Amino acid sequence: MKLKKIYFYLLERHKKKIVFLILFFTLVSVFIQVKVGLIDYGYFFVIFLSCYACIYMWCNGIFAETLPITESSNNGEIIARWMMIFSNTFFHVYLLINPLLNK
């Protein structure tokens, strides 16, 4: 159950840092995209929704696919939760750098 301990440690000790990093990188990427002229209103809206979903997922939000990690969670639920967290985070990072790579 190391994954459960890691998750609770990150959530209890570093929750504000994680949210700050997600918001900081989102704002820096949006600023660069606006400065270069690569962003439009639709893509800005998608980035905003992705940022919200990423923060919501890290802060133990409830989605239909997985339940939040609790003390009584089994291994399958924890692995599914971590997969959702990482896939959502990687998708958000992809949305942030995709316009810069396609230029």
C-alpha positions as CSV (number, residue, x, y, z in Angstrom):
1,M,0.0,0.0,0.0
2,K,2.9,2.4,-0.7
3,L,0.9,4.1,-3.4
4,K,-1.8,5.0,-0.8
5,K,0.8,6.4,1.6
6,I,2.5,8.4,-1.2
7,Y,-0.9,9.9,-2.2
8,F,-1.9,10.9,1.3
9,Y,1.6,12.3,1.9
10,L,1.4,14.5,-1.2
11,L,-2.2,15.5,-0.5
12,E,-1.5,16.5,3.1
13,R,1.9,18.1,2.8
14,H,2.2,19.4,-0.7
15,K,-1.4,20.1,-1.9
16,K,-0.8,23.8,-2.2
17,K,2.5,23.4,-4.0
18,I,0.9,21.0,-6.6
19,V,-1.9,23.4,-7.2
20,F,0.5,26.4,-7.5
21,L,2.7,24.5,-10.0
22,I,-0.2,23.5,-12.2
23,L,-1.5,27.1,-12.2
24,F,1.9,28.6,-12.7
25,F,2.8,26.5,-15.7
26,T,-0.7,27.0,-17.2
27,L,-0.4,30.8,-16.9
28,V,3.2,30.8,-18.3
29,S,2.2,28.7,-21.2
30,V,-0.9,30.8,-21.9
31,F,1.1,34.0,-21.7
32,I,3.7,32.6,-24.2
33,Q,1.0,31.4,-26.5
34,V,-0.8,34.8,-26.4
35,K,2.5,36.7,-26.9
36,V,3.4,34.6,-29.9
37,G,-0.1,34.7,-31.2
38,L,-0.9,31.0,-31.2
39,I,-4.0,30.9,-29.0
40,D,-7.6,31.5,-29.8
41,Y,-10.6,31.6,-27.5
42,G,-11.6,28.0,-28.0
43,Y,-8.2,26.7,-27.2
44,F,-8.0,29.0,-24.2
45,F,-11.3,27.5,-22.9
46,V,-10.0,24.0,-23.4
47,I,-6.8,24.8,-21.5
48,F,-8.9,26.3,-18.7
49,L,-11.1,23.2,-18.4
50,S,-8.0,21.0,-18.5
51,C,-6.4,23.0,-15.7
52,Y,-9.6,22.7,-13.6
53,A,-9.8,19.0,-14.2
54,C,-6.1,18.5,-13.4
55,I,-6.4,20.3,-10.1
56,Y,-9.7,18.6,-9.3
57,M,-8.1,15.2,-9.9
58,W,-5.0,15.9,-7.8
59,C,-7.2,17.2,-4.9
60,N,-9.1,13.9,-4.7
61,G,-12.1,14.9,-6.7
62,I,-14.8,12.4,-7.5
63,F,-15.2,11.2,-11.1
64,A,-17.5,8.5,-12.3
65,E,-14.5,6.3,-13.3
66,T,-12.8,6.2,-10.0
67,L,-13.7,6.8,-6.4
68,P,-11.5,8.9,-4.1
69,I,-8.7,7.1,-2.3
70,T,-9.6,6.4,1.3
71,E,-8.1,4.3,4.1
72,S,-10.3,1.4,3.0
73,S,-9.3,1.5,-0.7
74,N,-8.0,-1.7,-2.3
75,N,-5.0,-1.9,-4.6
76,G,-7.1,-1.8,-7.8
77,E,-8.8,1.4,-6.8
78,I,-5.5,3.0,-5.9
79,I,-3.8,2.0,-9.2
80,A,-6.8,3.2,-11.2
81,R,-6.8,6.5,-9.3
82,W,-3.0,7.1,-10.0
83,M,-3.5,6.2,-13.7
84,M,-6.3,8.8,-13.9
85,I,-4.1,11.4,-12.1
86,F,-1.1,10.9,-14.4
87,S,-3.1,10.6,-17.6
88,N,-5.0,13.8,-16.8
89,T,-1.7,15.6,-15.9
90,F,0.0,14.5,-19.1
91,F,-2.9,15.5,-21.2
92,H,-2.9,19.0,-19.6
93,V,0.9,19.3,-20.2
94,Y,0.3,18.2,-23.8
95,L,-2.3,20.9,-24.2
96,L,0.1,23.5,-22.9
97,I,3.0,22.6,-25.2
98,N,1.2,21.4,-28.3
99,P,0.8,24.8,-30.0
100,L,4.4,25.7,-29.3
101,L,5.6,22.4,-30.9
102,N,3.4,22.8,-34.0
103,K,4.6,26.3,-34.8
